[in-house]
């Protein structure tokens, strides 16, 4: 499972900045397929935090990748409470390689709900407001137990 923050946001408005739209387009290449530690992962499920009155950024971040992969983008789960998403991941078929785009202030709670330790993955257990280029990698065994968690930066520049 991979967790990212939505792409760059403007000071005002619901959308992305030009840099954010460029990052979203680059994700269509970076995650198709995703290469990590000598493994090639083919994303087979996409989730984005649901649209809110003040932000549609998580959805916009993954839409180009959704089109490239010909995968539906599930943007029905609110970022304030990750439990419904976690329950859906536990009980609904979704494949082995999942990418989630979320709002940075809510990523620590999402990580906790997924069994990870935000204090281990994020400085002071929080995703910094100025950071858009981290990927959280979570690996589970066949019994659904978290066996690996790590954070790493995206390459500069993105492919």
C-alpha positions as CSV (number, residue, x, y, z in Angstrom):
1,X,0.0,0.0,0.0
2,X,1.2,3.5,-0.8
3,X,0.1,6.7,0.8
4,X,0.8,10.2,-0.7
5,X,-0.3,13.7,0.0
6,X,-2.3,15.4,-2.6
7,X,-0.3,17.6,-5.0
8,X,0.6,21.3,-4.5
9,X,-2.2,23.6,-3.4
10,X,-2.8,27.3,-3.9
11,X,-3.2,29.8,-1.0
12,X,-6.9,30.1,-1.9
13,X,-9.2,27.8,-3.8
14,X,-10.1,24.1,-4.0
15,X,-7.9,23.1,-6.9
16,X,-4.1,22.5,-7.5
17,X,-1.4,25.0,-8.5
18,X,0.2,24.6,-11.9
19,X,3.0,22.7,-10.1
20,X,0.4,20.5,-8.5
21,X,-1.2,19.7,-11.9
22,X,2.3,18.9,-13.2
23,X,2.9,16.6,-10.3
24,X,-0.4,14.9,-11.0
25,X,0.5,14.4,-14.6
26,X,3.9,13.1,-13.6
27,X,2.3,10.6,-11.2
28,X,0.7,9.0,-14.3
29,X,4.2,8.0,-15.3
30,X,5.9,7.5,-11.9
31,X,3.3,5.0,-10.6
32,X,2.8,3.2,-13.9
33,X,4.4,0.9,-12.9
34,X,5.9,1.8,-9.5
35,X,9.5,0.6,-8.9
36,X,10.6,0.1,-5.3
37,X,13.5,-1.8,-3.8
38,X,14.0,-3.9,-7.0
39,X,10.3,-4.7,-7.2
40,X,7.8,-3.6,-9.8
41,X,4.4,-2.9,-8.4
42,X,1.4,-2.5,-10.7
43,X,-1.2,-0.3,-8.9
44,X,-4.6,-2.0,-9.0
45,X,-6.7,0.2,-6.8
46,X,-6.8,4.0,-6.4
47,X,-8.4,5.9,-3.4
48,X,-8.5,9.6,-2.9
49,X,-10.0,11.6,0.0
50,X,-13.5,12.7,-0.9
51,X,-14.2,16.2,-2.3
52,X,-14.9,18.8,0.4
53,X,-16.2,22.3,0.0
54,X,-12.7,23.7,0.3
55,X,-10.7,21.0,-1.5
56,X,-10.9,18.7,-4.4
57,X,-7.1,18.1,-4.5
58,X,-6.8,14.4,-3.6
59,X,-9.1,13.5,-6.5
60,X,-7.3,15.8,-8.9
61,X,-4.0,14.4,-7.9
62,X,-4.9,10.9,-8.9
63,X,-7.2,11.5,-11.9
64,X,-4.4,11.4,-14.6
65,X,-3.1,8.1,-13.1
66,X,-6.7,6.7,-13.1
67,X,-7.0,7.5,-16.8
68,X,-3.6,6.1,-17.6
69,X,-4.2,2.8,-15.7
70,X,-7.9,2.6,-16.8
71,X,-8.8,2.1,-13.1
72,X,-11.7,3.7,-11.3
73,X,-10.8,6.3,-8.7
74,X,-12.7,5.8,-5.5
75,X,-13.1,9.3,-3.9
76,X,-16.0,8.5,-1.6
77,X,-14.2,8.3,1.8
78,X,-13.8,11.5,3.9
79,X,-10.4,12.3,5.2
80,X,-11.6,13.3,8.7
81,X,-12.4,9.7,9.6
82,X,-10.4,7.0,7.9
83,X,-12.2,4.0,9.5
84,X,-14.7,3.5,6.7
85,X,-11.8,3.4,4.2
86,X,-9.9,0.9,6.4
87,X,-13.0,-1.3,6.8
88,X,-13.5,-1.2,3.0
89,X,-9.9,-2.2,2.4
90,X,-10.3,-5.1,4.9
91,X,-13.5,-6.5,3.4
92,X,-13.8,-5.5,-0.2
93,X,-11.7,-6.9,-3.1
94,X,-9.2,-4.3,-4.3
95,X,-6.0,-6.1,-5.4
96,X,-2.6,-6.1,-3.8
97,X,-1.2,-2.7,-4.7
98,X,-3.2,0.3,-3.5
99,X,-2.4,4.0,-3.8
100,X,-4.1,6.5,-1.5
101,X,-4.0,10.3,-1.9
102,X,-5.0,12.0,1.3
103,X,-4.9,15.5,3.0
104,X,-1.7,16.0,4.9
105,X,-3.2,16.9,8.2
106,X,-5.2,13.7,8.2
107,X,-2.4,11.3,7.1
108,X,-1.2,10.5,10.6
109,X,-4.7,9.3,11.6
110,X,-5.0,7.3,8.4
111,X,-1.6,5.7,9.1
112,X,-2.6,4.8,12.6
113,X,-5.9,3.2,11.3
114,X,-3.8,1.2,8.8
115,X,-1.6,-0.1,11.7
116,X,1.4,2.1,11.0
117,X,3.2,4.4,13.4
118,X,3.1,8.0,12.3
119,X,5.8,8.9,14.9
120,X,8.2,6.5,13.2
121,X,7.3,7.7,9.6
122,X,6.8,11.4,10.0
123,X,8.6,14.2,11.9
124,X,6.9,14.7,15.2
125,X,4.2,12.3,13.9
126,X,2.9,15.0,11.5
127,X,3.2,15.5,7.7
128,X,4.8,18.9,7.2
129,X,2.6,21.4,5.4
130,X,5.3,22.3,2.9
131,X,6.1,18.7,1.8
132,X,4.4,17.2,-1.3
133,X,7.0,14.7,-2.4
134,X,7.0,11.8,0.1
135,X,5.6,8.3,-0.4
136,X,4.7,6.1,2.5
137,X,5.1,2.4,1.8
138,X,3.2,-0.1,3.9
139,X,3.5,-3.9,3.3
140,X,1.3,-6.5,4.9
141,X,1.7,-10.2,5.2
142,X,-0.9,-12.7,4.0
143,X,-2.8,-12.4,7.3
144,X,-3.1,-8.6,7.0
145,X,-0.4,-7.8,9.5
146,X,1.8,-4.9,8.8
147,X,5.4,-6.1,8.3
148,X,7.1,-3.1,6.8
149,X,6.6,0.6,6.9
150,X,8.8,3.3,5.5
151,X,8.8,6.8,4.1
152,X,10.9,7.9,1.1
153,X,11.2,10.9,-1.1
154,X,10.0,10.9,-4.7
155,X,12.9,11.3,-7.2
156,X,13.7,14.8,-8.4
157,X,12.5,15.5,-11.0
158,X,9.7,13.0,-11.3
159,X,9.9,11.0,-14.5
